[in-house]
Amino acid sequence: MGEKKFDAVDVIQQQWQRERPDLDGTAMAILGRLGRLLVVGTQRVESVFTAHGLQRGEFDVLAALRRSGEPYELNPSSLADTLMMSRAGMTGRLDRLEKAGLVRRIADADDRRSIRVALTDRGLHLIDVVVTDHFENETRILSVLSDQDRKDLDRITRILLTDLEGNH
C-alpha cells in the first residue's frame, strides 16, 4: 500500500480531535475530501472543454444532442429538462452554439409551431473529439486507483447519492 499521505483535511481533523475529542470527525473528513474532490476535479474536467473553446454548459448541450442518437436533434424543452436547467438559460446556450456554427435550429417536421435543435456537421465533429478527450481525461484522473478501488468508489458514491436524492 505505501505510506499514508496527509492532506489539509487531516490537519483540520487533528485540530478538532485536539479541541473536541468527544466528536467523531470521520464523516466531516470524508465529506470535506469529497468537497475538495469536486472543486479540484471540476477544474481538471473543465480544462478539456476550455482547451476546445467550450464552456461546461455548451459541452453539456452538445453531448446531450450526441447521446440522443441520429439525427442528433432534440427540442429545446427536452434539452433543458435533460440538463436540469431553465428554458431561458437554454436559450442563451443555444444562441452561443448556433452563432459558433455548432448547432442549428430547424422546424419540427411533426409540429410546424415548434423547433428542434440539431448538431451541425461541425458540431458533431467537435463533440466527438471533445468527448474522446474528456473520457481519456477522466480515466487519467482516476488512474491512481486500482480497478477494485474504482468499482468500490462507484458503488459507495451510488449508495450515498441514491440515499441523498431519495431514490431508494
Secondary structure as the mmCIF struct_conf table of DSSP 4:
data_model
#
loop_
_struct_conf.conf_type_id
_struct_conf.id
_struct_conf.beg_label_comp_id
_struct_conf.beg_label_asym_id
_struct_conf.beg_label_seq_id
_struct_conf.end_label_comp_id
_struct_conf.end_label_asym_id
_struct_conf.end_label_seq_id
HELX_LH_PP_P HELX_LH_PP_P1 GLU A 3 PHE A 6
HELX_RH_AL_P HELX_RH_AL_P1 ALA A 8 GLU A 19
TURN_TY1_P TURN_TY1_P1 PRO A 21 ASP A 22
BEND BEND1 LEU A 23 LEU A 23
HELX_RH_AL_P HELX_RH_AL_P2 THR A 26 ALA A 51
TURN_TY1_P TURN_TY1_P2 HIS A 52 GLY A 53
HELX_RH_AL_P HELX_RH_AL_P3 ARG A 56 ARG A 67
TURN_TY1_P TURN_TY1_P3 SER A 68 SER A 68
TURN_TY1_P TURN_TY1_P4 GLU A 70 PRO A 71
STRN STRN1 GLU A 73 LEU A 74
HELX_RH_AL_P HELX_RH_AL_P4 PRO A 76 THR A 82
TURN_TY1_P TURN_TY1_P5 LEU A 83 MET A 84
HELX_RH_AL_P HELX_RH_AL_P5 ARG A 87 LYS A 99
TURN_TY1_P TURN_TY1_P6 ALA A 100 GLY A 101
BEND BEND2 LEU A 102 LEU A 102
STRN STRN2 VAL A 103 ALA A 107
BEND BEND3 ALA A 109 ASP A 110
TURN_TY1_P TURN_TY1_P7 ARG A 112 ARG A 113
STRN STRN3 ILE A 115 LEU A 119
HELX_RH_AL_P HELX_RH_AL_P6 ASP A 121 ILE A 141
TURN_TY1_P TURN_TY1_P8 LEU A 142 VAL A 144
BEND BEND4 LEU A 145 LEU A 145
HELX_RH_AL_P HELX_RH_AL_P7 ASP A 147 GLU A 165
TURN_TY1_P TURN_TY1_P9 GLY A 166 GLY A 166
#
